[in-house]
């Protein structure tokens, strides 16, 4: 098993034959930065003992990169739920690719610590190289029966034909911004110093002109 880093996020890649080639796990809590801190929930049965709570119409975006054109399949979604049935809607780069129903039923809150799985979702997809975003959105099969508790997402497992490293390269935005900032600051300081020097020279010249008698 090899670990790679995606924007500081751990992706677990294991070379297991699942039909395409490489199994890559996207941990939900690694992509929960835009949600409130209390949405990451401790669950002893979850992978990395963490789930992410999503209410109806809420989603989480999982970003990954492919070094070359590839074929991928959503092998499994791991989650927990205690209450009415929820629906997971999946989008890839803004396009809906599949949806799958979660489990239903309650055990007085105890089922939140029971991790369920959907199995394969959707079909194999040909995906180009570069950066991609997999969005998992929680919906309700029947909105009138939504229990208001949502569902907890544990992880999504992708089956990837060729690319085992789905980490994205670091950008140079920060260093570029720093260089621009330095240039702007240097330019501004130079202009200010030039103006100040010019004003001082002018004032000094005006106050040293002699004026006596009929010459005034």
N, C-alpha and C positions, 0 to 999 in steps of 0.2 A: 504494500500500500504506500502511495506517495502523497505528500502534502504539497500543495502549491498555494500561492497567496493571490487573492483577488481584492485589491483595494483594502488590504489588511484583513481580508476575510478568508477563512480556511475552506478549501474545497477538498473533499476526499475522493481520490480516484483509485479505483481498484480494477485490475485487469481481469475481469470476469466475463466469460462468454454469456451474454444475455440475448443474443440474437444479432447484435451489431458489432460490438467490440469492447468498449470500455464503459464501466459504470462510474458516473460522477455524481456525487451527492452535494446538493445545494442546501445548506442549513438555513432555516428560516430566520433564526435569531441573528444571523450574520448580516441580514439585509433589512433589519428592523429599525434602522437609524432615524427614519422620518416619523416613526410612531412614538407615542409617549413611552417613557421608560418603564412604566408599570405594565406594559403590554407583553413584556418578556416574562413568562411564567415558569417557575420551577416545577418540573414534572419528573419524578424519579425514573419513569419508564421511557422517557423520550431520549432521543439521541442527544448527547451533550447535556442531558437533563434539562433541556429548555424547549418550550413551545412559545409560539407567538399568537396572541389572541387577536382575532379579526372579527368585527361585527359585520352585519349585513351591509353590503355595498362598499366595504373596505377591501383594500388589496395590498399586496406586497410585491415589489419589483425585484427580481433576481437578475443581475447583470452578469454576463459571461462573454468570453471572446473565443473565436475560432481562428486558428492560424491558417486554415485552408478550408475550402468548401467541404462540406461534410453532410452526413445523414444522421439525424437524431430522432429519438423516440422518448416520450415520457414513460419511463418504466414503472414508476410508482409514486404515490403521494402518501406520506405518513401524517396523520392528524389525530385529534381527539375531539369528542363531542359528548355532551350529556344533555339530551333534550330532543327537540324536533329535528327533522332531517334538513341538512344544509346542502347547498349545491356549490361546487367549485367550478368556476369558469376560468379557462386558461387562455391567455393571449400571448402571442409571440410578435414582438415589434409592432404592437398596436392592432394586430389582427386576431380575432377569435379563432382558436384552433380546435378547442374541445371543451366539453363540460362533463362533470361526473358527480354523482350523488354520494353524499356521506351517509354514515349510519344514523339511525334514529333510536330513541329509547333513553331511559334515565335510570340511574341507580343512586338517587339522592346526592348527586354530585361526584360520586366515586368514579364514574366513567371518564372524567376528565384526565385521569391518570392511566387510562387504557388506550394504548396507541393502536389505531386502526390503519388499514391501508386500502387504497383503491385498486391496486393492480394497474396494468397498462391503461394509459389514457390516450385516446386519439390514434392517429396513424403515423407512420414514419414520415419524416419531413426532410426535404433537401434544403439545406441552409448554407448561405454564402459565408465566406470568411469575414472576419471583423467582429464588431461588438453587437451584442443582441440582448434584449430584455424579455425575460419570461415573467409575465404578470399572473399572479394567482388571486382571483377575486372571490369573495364569499357572497353567495346569494341565497335565496330561499326558494324551495320548490313551490311553495304556496305562501306568498307574502302575508296573507291574512293569518297564517299560523306561525309566523316567525316568533320564536320565544324570547328574542332580545338578548340572548346569551352568545350568539355567534358560534364560532368554531376556533379551535387552536391548531395552527399549522406547525408541524415538527420539521419536515424536510421533504424535498423533491429529489427523486433519483432520475437522472438522465442516462439513457443508453446511447453512446456516441460511437460512430463507426471508426473514426480515424484519430481524432484529436484527444489526447489524454490530459493535456494541460489547457484548462479553460480560463486561466488567469489572463487579465488584461494588462498590457504594458503600461508603465507609468508615463503620465503626460509631462510635458515640460512647461505647462501653463504657469506654475509658480515661479520658475526661474525667469520666464519671459516677462511676467508681470513685475518681478523685482528689477529686471533690467530697465523696463519702461519707467518704473517709479524713480529709479536712480537718475535716469536721463532727465525726467521732468523736474526732479528736485534740483539737479545741477543747473539746469537752464533757468529755473525760477530764481535761485540764489544769485546766479551771475547777473541777471537783469536787475535785481534789487541792489547789488553792490555797485553796478555801473551807474544807476540812477543816483545813489547816495553820493558817490564820488563826484559826479557831474554837478550836483547841487552844491556841494562843499566848495568846489573850485570856482563856481560862479559867484557865490556869496563872498568868498575871499577876494576875488578880483574886484568886485564892486566896492568893497570897503577900503581898498588901498589906493583908490584914485585920488590924487591930491586936488584940493580946491582952495585957491588963495586969491585974494584981491580981485582985480578986474577980470581975471580969467574965469571966475565962477559965474 
